[in-house]
Structure formats: structure tokens, C-alpha cells
Amino acid sequence: MSVWGALAGGFVGTLVLTTALSTAGEFGVTRMDLPFLLGTIVSSDRSRAKALGYAMHFAAGLLFALVYLGIFAAIGHSGWLLGALFGLVHGLFAGTALVTVLLPMIHPRMGTPFSAAADRPLLEAPGFMMLNYGRRTPLATVVAHMAYGTIVGGFISLAS
């Protein structure tokens, strides 16, 4: 298991995850635009927010790959199947605690139950499992994160 394997897997996995979610958006499976959602944390300019969001998402993908590596090292086992399981947990975490609780707390342009549109420009809060962005959003998100985990687990296993 190596850091370089994890980072390579994190890069490829994030590329696949981001492409899958973008494709799901283009085909009307979801209204979620994760790079835009992340980028608007730091910028109100739509184009700049999208570019910054892609950079933030790739940085997070590399960071999560290192977390996966740490867990794999702690349990002494890695592989694509275990990576897929981690991706499932990761996707469920992203759809629940991360975007439902944590993101609205720090996002200056996201609506919450305690704000109103008259207060400031708002993005729609994602809701539980991001259901506010479409009924099929949870499925697209979990499948994309499982693909990410599979790729990261495979790269880490190959680098062993």
C-alpha cells in the first residue's frame, strides 16, 4: 500500500465520480451540480464558483483517498471490493451528514430552516440524501461513490 497508489486512485476515482455525476445531470437523473455547490461556498460568481468547485472536489477526492489508505493500512487489507464497500459508506455519509448537516452550517449561500430568501440569495438545501435535487439523486450519488471507492481500493491494492 502506497501513498502514490492512493493519490493515483483518488485522482482517477474523482475523475470518474465527477464525470458520472455530471453525466447524470445532463441526462436529467439529478439536478445536483456538486462542483457548483462546493464552489459557491467561496464565490458568488457562477463561472468562478464552478471552476473553484472542481478544484475543491478534486482536492477532497485526493484527501478521501488518503483516508481510505489509512483505513486499509489499519485493517491490513485492501482491494476493489472493500473499496466499493467504503465507497458505499462514503456515498451514504456524503448524502446524509455531510450535505444535510455540515454543508448548510458553513455555506454562506445555502438555505436552511432558519433562513429565508429575503435574507440573502440562497441555494436550495440538498435535503436528506440530496432528494431536493431529484428522486434519483441518491442512487446516482451512491453508485458514483461506489465507483470511486472501487477505483481507489483497486489502485491501492495494485500498489501493494
ABEGO torsion letter per residue (X at the ends): XBAAAAAAAAAAAAAAAAAAAAAAAAAGABABBAAAAAAAAABABAAAAAAAAAAAAAAAAAAAAAAAAAAAAAAGBBEAAAAAAAAAAAAAAAABAAAAAAAAAABAABBBAABBAAABBBBBBAEBGGAAAEAAAAAAAAAAAAAAAAAAAAAAAAAX
